[in-house]
Amino acid sequence: MTMFGAGGLGGSGSVFGAAAATTAANPMKDIEVVSPPDDSVSCLEFSPPAIPQTFLVAGSWDNNVRCWEIDQTSGKTTPKAQQAMQGPVLDVAWADDGTKVFMSGCDNTVRCWDLASNQTIQVAQHDAPVKTVHWVKAPNYTAIMTGSWDKTLKFWDTRSPNPMLSIALPERCYCADVDYPMAVVSTANRGIVVYQLEGQPQQFKTQESSLRYQHRCIAIFRDKMNRPTGYAIGSVEGRVAIQYVNPTNPKDNFTFKCHRSNGTNNGYQDIFSVNDIRFHPVHGTLATVGSDGRFSYWDKDARTKLKTSEMMEQPITKCAFNHTGQIFAYAVSYDWSKGHEFYSPMNKNYIFLHACFEELKPRTKT
C-alpha cells in the first residue's frame, strides 16, 4: 500500500490506492489514470482549491482535452468529459473558481470549456499556434494571458472578442508561467521577459539566460514570505537554471545538471531535455521530468536532489501537483526528441499518479 503523508488526503491515515504491480510501463507502481489520451500528452493541470473534488485535465496532440475525477482516498480515476479543438492542444488552464478550463492549441485559438454545461466557446485568437494560456486574477481585472508563436503576449477579458492588451515579444513564445503579481515568458533564442501584473500588465525586465541551449519549460517560485521571487527554467541540454528576479547576491542564481545518463555511451554521455518543472505548493521544493523517462525531486535551497524515479518506457512530457501537494501526476508519452523513426504507434500513452508529499519535504539541515 502507498500512503499519503500528513494524514493522507481524506483524513488521518487514509490510503491512496493499492500499489500497482511493477511493470516495464509502470516501474514506480503508481496509479494509472484510466482512458488516457490517444497521442502524446502536451499539458496537465489539477483543479484549483476552490472546489472540493479533485479533477485532472490533460491536453493532447490528438486534439482533445480530457477531464478525470480522482477519488482522494482510493486514487480511483473516473473519466468525466472531453472536448476537442481543431488542432493539437498545447496548453490548458483552470479558472480560479474551478468552473471553466481554457484550452489553447495549434488552431491559433483559445477556447473556454464551461464544465457545468459541457460547452466550449472561442475566447481568444492569434495569428499562429497558442503555446501558453494562464488565468490571471488581479484586484481590478481578471483575464487569460496567452502566448503565441506569432510573437505576441495577449490579455483577454473573456467576454470581449478583442484583447485588453497586446504586448510584442522578442520572439516566439515557448513557455510561460503566472503567479500573481508576476508573469514570466521565455521565447525562442533563449529570451526571458518578466512582467508585473498589478494595475495593468507591463514589462518589468528582460533577463539574460544562464543556459546555452533552447528553453523548454519555466516555473515561478516563491520566497519564505510566500511572494513570487524568481523562476526555474529548463533546457533541452539536461540543465535547469534557478534565477531570481532581483537577486540579493549574484551567487543566489545557479544552474544544475539533470536528466543525463549515469554512465557513458562509447565515451559520450546521453543528455536529455528537461520537459517540465513544477514547484511543490507546500514545501517549495521542485520536480523535473525529462526525455530520459524519469522524474526527479530537488531542494533548490539545499542544492540537493531528493529522489529520482525508475526509468519509464518513454519520455515524461508533463507533470503537475494537486493543490494540497499530495499527488504528483506525470505523463509518459513520446516527445519526438529522437525524430519520427523512434515513434511507435504501439506504445501506449500513460498518466500516472504518485503519492509525493513526504518525498518532497525539504532536506533538514543538520
N, C-alpha and C positions, 0 to 999 in steps of 0.2 A: 504494500500500500504506500502511496505517496501522500505525505501530509503537508498541508499548508501550515506554515509557522504562524505565530502570533494569534492562536485561536482559530485559525482557518478562516474560510470565507463565510460560513453560515453559523458562526458562533463558536464556542470553545470546543476545541478538539475535532472540528469537522474534517471529514476525509474527502479528498478531492479525487474521486475515481479510483478504481483498482489499477495497479500498474499493468501496462500492456506487456505482451511478450516481446522480447528483444528480437528484432528482425533487421535485415540489412537496410530496409527503408526507414525503420524506426529504432535506431540503436540506443536512444535515450529512454525507451519505454514510455513515451509520452502519450497523452490522449490525442487521438486522431479526430479532426473535425470531419464530420460525415458530408458526403456530396460536395467534394472540393471542386474548384474551377477546372475547366477543360483545357486551359492553356496556362502559361506562366503567370504567376501572381505578381502584380505591379504595385499594390498598395494594401495596407491592413490598418484598421483603426477600431479600437474598442469604443463603446458608448460612453458618454460623459457621466459624471456623478449625479446629475440632476434626476436621472431615472433609476428606480430601484433594481431593475433587471440588468443583466449583463448581456449585451449584444456585441457581435463582432461583424464588421463588414469588410469585404475584400473585393478589390477590383482586379480584372484580369485582361490579358491580351485576347481573350475570347469575346471581348466587347461587353461583358456582363459585370454587374456588381451584385454580390450575394450578401445576404444577411442571415446570421445564425443567432439563436438564443443559447446561452451557455448556463447550465444549472450550476450555481455557485457551490453546491455541496458535492454533487456526484461527478461534475465535469461533463455530463451528457450534453451533446450538441444537437440542436434541432434546427434544420433549415426553415426559415420563416418566409422569405420572399427573395425575389431577384428582379433586377431591371436591366435593360440593355441600352447601350449607346450605339452610335453609327460608326464606331471605330474602336480600336483598343483603348481601354481605360488606363489612365496614367496616375490618377490620384483621387482620393476621397477625403472628405472632412465632415465631421458632425457639427450641427448647430449646438450651442451650449445647453439648450433645453432638451436635447435628445429626440426632438420630433422630426428632424429633417437630416438628410445626408446629401452632401454636394458631391458631384462626380464630374471629373474633368478628363478629357481624352483627346485622341488623335483626330476627332471630327471637328476640332477647333472650338468646341463649345464646353460650357459647364451646365449641367442640369441639376435641378433641385428635386430630390425624391422625398415626397411627403409620405412618411411611413404609415400614418393612420389611414389615409385614403389609398395608399399604394399607387399614387400617380406621380409622374415627373413632368416638369416644365423647364424650358431653357431659361437660364438666368444670366448667362454671360457668353460673350463671343470674342474670339481673337482671329487673327489672320493666319495662324499656324497652330499646331497642336498645343494644348494647355497642359504643361508639365506639372504644375502645382496648384492646389486650391487649399486655402486656410480660412477658418472662421475668425473674425476679429470682433470683439465686443469691447467697446470703449464707453465711457460715461455718456458721451454725446452722440455716438453713432454705433450702428452695427453694420458689418459689411462682410463680404467674402473678398479675399485677396487672391488674385490669380496671376501666375507667372507663366509666360509662354515662350515658345521658340520664335515668336515674332519680335522678340527683344523688347517687350513691354511688361510692366507690372501694373495691374489694374485693380481698382477697388470698386465694388458694386454694391449699391443698395438693391437688394434682390427684387424690389417692387418696381424698379425702373429698367427699361431696356438699354439705357446708356450708362457708362461707368461714372461714378462720382469723381474719379480721379484716374489719370493715366500717367505713369512715370516711365520714361525711357530707360532701358537697361543698356549697359555697355555691350552686352552680347546675349545670346540665347539663355534663357533660364534653365538651369539643370536641376537645382534643388533649392528648397527654402524651408524656413521654419518661422513660427509665430509664437511668442509668449508675451502677451501684452504687458508693458507698452513697447516691446521690442519685436522687430522682424529682421530676418537676415536672409539674403538671397545670394546664391552662388551661380555664376554663369560660365559659359564656355570661356576658354582662355584663362581659367583659374581666377575669375573675378569674384570679389566678395564685397557686397554692399549691405551696410547696416542701416535700418530705418527706425525712426521713432514714430509711434502711432498715436501719441496723445494729441488732442485737438484736431489736427489734420495730419495724415501720414506725410512724412517728408524724410528725405535722405539725411542721415546723421553723419555717416562717414564711409569712405571706402577703405578697405584694409588689404594689405599685401598678404598673399598666401605664403605660408611656410612650406607648402607641399609643391613638389616639382611636376606632378602629373595631374591628369584630369580629375576634377572633383566629382564625387558620385553621390554623396549624402551629407546632410548637415543637421545639427540638433542644438538647440539653445539649452544652456544650463543656468542654474540659479546659485546665488551666494548663500552664506549662512543665514542671511536675513530674508531669504526666500524671494530675492529680487533677481530678475534675469540679468546676467552679468557677462556672459560670454557664450561661446559655441564650440562644439567639436565638429570637425569636418573630415570626411574620409575620402580617400583617393583610390584610383584603380591600381595603385602600386603598393597595396598592403600596408598602408600607413594612415594614422589618424593624427590630426593636429588639434591641440587644445589651445584656443585663443580667447583672451579676454578683450572686451571692447576697449576698456581703459585699464590696462594692467598697472597695478601699483609698483610692480617690479617686472622688468622685461623678462626675467627668468621664470615668471609665472607661466609664460607661453612655452609649450614644448610639443614635440611630436613623439609618437611611439610606433614601432613596427607591429604588425599583426597579420593574421591570415596568410601565413607563409609556411612552407613545408619545413619540418624539423631537420630532415637530412638534406643531402644534395643529390641531384639527378645528373650523373655524369659531370660532376663539378659545378652544376648550376643549382641554385635554389629556386623552387617554384614559388612565385609571388602571385597572390590573388587579389581581386578587387574587394574593397570594403563596400558592401551593397546597402547597408543601413546602419544607423546609430540611433539608439534611444536611451534617454536618461530615466532612471527609476524614479517614480513620483514621490516616494517616501525617503529613500536612502540617498538619492542624488548620485549614486553610482551609475555605471552605464553598461549597455550591451552593444556589441557589434556583431554583424553577421556578414559572411563572405562567400565568394565564389568557390572557396575550398570546401564548402558544405559543412562548416562549423559555426557555432555561435560562441562568443566569449564574453565574460563579465569582467569589468575593470573598476578599480577605485582610482580615480584621477588624482585625488588629493594625496593618497599614499603612493601614487605612481606604481601601482602593482596590479597584476592580473589575479582575479578571484577564482575564475573557473574557465575551462574550455570544454566544449561538448565533444562527444564522439563525432566521427565524420558521417554525414548523410550520403545517400547515393547520388545526389545532385546538389548544385549550389543552393544556398539560402538567399532568397531575393529580398525579403522584407521581414520586419518584426514589429511588435507592439506590446506595451504593458497595459493591463487594465488599470483603472484609476486608483484602486487600492494597492496596486503593486504586488498582488498575489499571483497573477497569471502572466506568463510570458508566452506570447503567440509568435510562431515563426513559420514562414512559408518556404517549402522546398520545391523548387522548380527550375527549369533550365533558364539561364540568364543570357545565353548566346555569347558568352565570353570566349568560347572556343570556336565560334562560327557555326555555320549550318551543318557541317559534316559531323558534328558531335550531337546534333539534335536527334532524338529518337522519339517518335510518337508513342512508342510502347511505354515510355517512362511516365508514370502517373504523377500528378501534382498533389502535394500534401500541404495541409496546415496542421501544425501540432500545438498543443497547449502544455506548458511546462510549469510546475509549481516552483516559484523562484524567490519568494520573499526572504528566506533565510540565506540563500546563496548570494544574495546581492547586498547583504549587510556590509558596511564599510569595515575595512581592516582595523581592528582595535590597536591603538598604539601601546606598546608595552614599555 
